[in-house]
Amino acid sequence: MSWPRKNLGDIVDFLSGFAWKAANFSDDRSGVPIIRIQNVDSVRESDFVYWVDEYDSRFIVKEGDLLLTLSGSFRAEFWTGPDALLNQRIVKITPKSDIDRNWLMHSLRGALAQIEAMGRHALVNNVALSDLRQMQLSVPPLEEQKRIAAILDQADDIRHKRQHAIDRLNQLGQAIFHDMFGDLDANNHNFPIVALDKLIKVQGGYAFKSDLFGEDGDPVIRISNIDGESVDLEKSVKIAPENVGKGRSFTISEGDLLIAMSGATTGKTGTVPKFSGTAYLNQRVGKYIILDNKNISANFLVNLVKSEFYQKRILDQAWGAAQPNVSSNQLVSFAIPLPPICIQNRFSECMNGLSDVKSANYAELERSTSLFASLQHRAFTGQL
C-alpha cells in the first residue's frame, strides 16, 4: 500500500534550540536545566548544566515534547525530564493536528540514517533545518498512523523491558561489590591501603586525524562509543589501514576496559565486546592495564572504576567546567583499600554467574530488537 509523500516541514512545526553561552553555564540547581545533546536520551541530574539568567519562555521543553538532535549522534526521543531549556543543535518537533505523535516519533527514528546522511560533514556532522524541512515521509491517514504506532509501541516496550532487566543486572553487580567490600571511603573492613599506580596503569589513545576517518576500514573508538557498560564498535568511525600510521600500536582487544577522559561522559567506562579484525584507541579514551595480577583481579577492577569511590576521585581532579578532562596519570594517582585476592576471587565467581544471566538477556534483547526492526520496516513500506 502506498501513501502520499509529504515534506516534514508540511506536517510538523519546528523550534530550534538557542545558543546559550557556555561561559554562563552554572552548577546552581536553583537555575533551569539546559538540554544538551547528551541529555536527550539520558536524563540524569548529574549531567545537567543550569541557566540562572533571564530567558525566553518559548525555549522551555516540557515532559512529552518530541526532540530531535541534529549534530554528532542523531536521536529522536520524547523528553522525560523536568522542564528545561532547549540548547542549539536540538529541535523540538510538534506534529500538526492530522499527525499522531507516536507515529511521528517512530517515523523519525526509522529515518535517522537518512537524516544523518544530510549532514554537512566537518569535525562533527551537522544537519541544517532547511534540509530537514524538505525530507519526505510517506504519511498514512490518521487512524492508520495510530494503528501502526500501537503495534510498534508494543514491540518497542518489549525491547525496553529487556534492556531494563539488563540495567538492573548491571546495578546488581555494584550492589554485590558494595556488600562484599563495604564502603571503600570508610574502609570499614580495614583493608590495606595501596597506591593504585602500583597495581594498574592507563594507556591513553592516539590523536588520529579526523579527516582520515571514513565509512570503511578498522574501527576507531572515541568517547562517544562508551556507554557505561560496553563499547559500541558498530557506531565507531573507521580508518583505512594505510592511514593508521603511528597509531598502529594503539590497539584494543576483547575484554579491555576503556574509560572516557573528556567531555560530559568523563568517567564512563565500557568493556570491549568480542570482535574480529583490528580496532584502535582514539585520543581522550584510556585503556586500563593490570600491572600486578597477583593482587588485583579484572572483575574487581571493572567494578572499582564504576564505583562512587573511584568516580568521585577522578571527577574531583578533572579540569574544565562544561567540558571536564582528566589525564591518564590522574586516573591512577591515589591510593585504594585493597581486599585480599582470595576475596576478590570469590567476587569474580559471583560476577561470572551474573555474566551468564546477562548473556541470556542480551540474546533476548537482540531477538526483540530484530523483531522490532522487522515490524518497523513493514510498517513504513505499507505491509503491516
N, C-alpha and C positions, 0 to 999 in steps of 0.2 A: 504494500500500500504506500502510495506517495502522497506527501503533504506539501503544501506550499512552502517555499523557502523565503525567509524574511531576514532582513538585516537586523542584527541585535539592537542597533540604535532605534529601530522602529517598535520594539516590543518591551523595552525597559527604559528607565531613567537612570543616569549615572551621576554620582557625586564623587569627584576626585578628592583625595586627601590633601591636606595643607602641608606646606613645607615649614613645620615648626623648627625653630632654630635649636640645633643640638646644644649650643652653648648655654641655653636657658633650661635644659632638662634638669629635673630635680629628683632627689630621692625622698622628698617630703610627701608622705602618703596622704596628707590633707589636700593635696592638689588633685587634678584629674588625670587618670592614666592615659597614656598615649599608645594607640595600637600601631606598633611597628610590624614589619613583615613577619618577624619571628614570633609575634604574639597571636597571629591569626588562628593557628590551629593548636596552640599550646598556651592556654590561658592560665599562666602561673604568676601569682602576685610578685614573686621574686624576680621575674623577668621584666617587669614594667619600669618605665621611667615616667615622671609626672610633670604636669604643667601647672604652675601656680600663678601665671599672669592672666590677663584678660584673653577671651577667645570668642569666636563667632559660634553660637549655639547650633548652627546648621551642620557643623562638623562633628556633633555628638552622635555616636553609634550606640544603639540600644540592643539588648538581647534579642536574637532572632533576625537581625539585619543580615543580608547576604553580602559577603565581602569577596573580592577577587584581587589577588596580588598580581602585579604587573612587572615585577622585577626579580631577577635571580631565580628562585624556585616559584612555580606557579601553582596556586591553590585556590579553590572555591569552597568557602565554608560559611555556615551560619554562625554569627557571633554568639558565644555562650557566656561571655564575661560581663563585668559591670559596665555601666555607662562610661564611655571612653571617647577620646578624641581620635579622629582618623588622620593618619600620617600620609605623607606623599608616597606614591607608587602603589597605593591600595585604592580601590574604588568600591563604593557602596552601590549595589545594584538593586533597584526597586522595580519589580515587574508591573506592567500595566494591567488593567482590570481583566483582560482576557487571557492572562498568563498565570498558570499555577506556580507558586514559588518553589515547591519541592521539585516539580518537573524541571524548572529552570535551573535549579542547583545541579541536578543530575546531568542535564544537558551541558552545562558549563564544564563539569568535571569530565564528561565524555569528550569535550573539545579542547582539553588542556594542551594536548600535543599540538593541535592546530594553532592555539593561541601562542604557545611558546615559539612556534615556527615564524610568527610575525615579528619576533624580536629583532631589534636593531642592535646587533652584537657590538659590544665594547668589552671592557673588563667584566661587566655584568650585563646580562641580557635584559633589555627593556622593551616593553610593548607600548606603542603610542595609543592613546584613547581614540584618536581619529581612525586608526586601523581597526580597533576593536568594534567600533560602531558599524563598520562595514562587513564584519564577519556574519555569515549566514547560517541559520539553523532551520531545519525542517520543523514546522510548527503544526501539530495536530489540533483539532478542536479542543476546547477547554475540558470537556468531560473525558476525552481520551487522554489528555495530559494527566488528569487526576488518576485515571486507571493505571497508566504506566508508572506514575510516581509511587502509587501504593505498592505495586509489585516490587519496584526497586528499593523502596524503603524497607520492606520486609527482608529482602536479601541482604541489604546493607546492614540491617540490625543484627543478623546472624554473624556477619563479619566482625562487627564491633563487639559483640558479646564474647566471641572467641579471643579477640585482642585484649578485652578487659580481663579475661581469665589469665592470659599470659602476663599482663601487667601485675595482677595480684600475685602470681607465682614469683615474679621478679622482686616484689616487695617482701615476699616470704623469705627470700634469701637474705635480705638485710635484717629481717626480724630474727632469723636463726643466728646470724653473725652477732647481733647485739646480745642475744640470750647466752651465747657461749663465751663471749669475750667481754661482756659488760660495757660500761661507759668508759671509753678509752680516754676521754678528757679527765675523768676522775681516777682512772686506773684502779678501780675498786677490786681487781683481782691481784693487784701488786705484781704485775708482770715487769720484768726488767726493761729499762729504758735503753733503746738502741738507736744510734744515728741512722736515719733512713738511707743516706748515701753509701753506707757500708753494705746495704742489702740489695739495692736496686739502682739503676740509672735510667735516664730518659734520653733517647736519641731524637733530636728534632729532625724535621723533614728538610727537603731541598727546595730552593726557590726556582721552581720551573717557570719558564717564561710563558705567560698566559696566551701569547699569540701563537704558540706551538700546539695548543690544545685543539682537538678536533673531534669528529664523531667516530673515528676508527683508531685502533691502536690499543695500548695497555692502559688500564685504569690508573688514575692519579687521585689519591684520597685527600680531600680537603676537609676543613672543619664542618662544612655543610653535610658531609656524608656520615657524621657521627650522631646517633640519635639517643645516646644514653644507655643503650644496651648492646647494639650491634653496629656494624659498619656497612653502609649501603653501597655495594660495589656497582649495582646496576645503574645508579644515577650519577656515577662519577664521571668527570671529564676524562678524555682519552689523549694519549700522546703516542705518536708513531715511534717504533723502536729506534729508528735512525736519528730521532730528535732528542733522545734521552740524555745524551752527553754525560756530564759529570754527575748527574742524578742517578746513574746506573746502580750505585751501591745503596741507595735509599729504598730498599725493597721491604715488603711486608709478607708475612706468611699466615696461614690458617692458625687461629688461636691467639695471635698477637693482640695485646691490649693497647689501644690507642686513646689519646686524650686531646681534646680541643684546647688550644693555648691562646686563643684570641677571640674577641667579639662577645656577643651575648651568650654564646654557647661555651664560654670558657669553663673548663672543669668537667664538661660532659665526656663520658667515656664510651667506648664500644669495642667489642671483640670481633676480630676478623673472621668471617664465616669461611666454609670450605669453598675453594675456587680453583680453577685451572689457569695456567699461564703465569704471568708476572704482573705485579701491581706495585706502585710506587707511593712514597710518602711525600706530600707537599709541605711547604713551609707552614709554620704555626700549628702543625699537628705533631704530637710526640708519641714515641713508641717506648713502652716500658720494657726493660731488660733486667732479668733477675741475675744478680752477681753472686748470691750466696743461697743456692737452692737447698742447702742443708738446714737452713734456719728460717726460710720463708717460702711458702708454697704459692703456686699460681692462683689457686682458689682464694686463699687469704688475701693476696694482693688485689685481685679484682674487686673484692668486697670492701677492702680497706679504702681504695681510691674513690669508691662510691659513697663512703660513709660521711656523715656530717662532720666528724672529727677531721678528716682529711680535706674535705671541700672547704671548710671554714678557713683552714690554714693557707690554702693556696689562694683563695679569694682575698684574704687579708693582705697578701703580698702583691696582688695584681696592681698594675698601674693603669691609669686611664679611667674615665668615668663612663661615658656612653659606650666605649669600646675597650673593655679591660684586656690586658695582656699579661701573660706570665711566662717566665723563661724555663728552660729545661732544668737549670740548676735550682731554681726556686721550688720546683716540684718535689725535690728530694732534700731540701735544705733544713729539715727539722728532725727531731727525734720522735720515736713512737714507742708505746708499750708493746713489747713483742711476746706473744704467747709461745710456750714450748711447741716444737714442731709436732709432737705427738697429739696435742690438742688441735693444731691446725689440720692434721691428717684426719681426725675424726670429723672436723668440719667439712673437709673435702668429700668424705663419704656421704654426708648429708646432701651436699651440693650436687654430687654426681647422680644421686637418686632423684633430686629435684630436676636435674637436667633432662632425665629420661621422660619425666612427665611433661616438661616444657616442649620437648621434641615432638611428642604426640600431639600437643596442642598446636604447634606450628604447622604440622602436617594437615590438621583440620582447618586451620586458618587458610592455608594455601588452597585447599579444596573449595572452601566457601568463597574465596576471592576469585577463583576461576569461574565458579557458578555465577557470581555477580557480574563478572566481565562478559560472560556469555549472554546473560539477560540484558545487560546494557546494550550490547551490540544489536541484539534482536529488537530491542525497544526503539532504537534510533534508526533502524532500517525498515521499520514498519512490519516486523514479523512477530511481534509479541501479542 
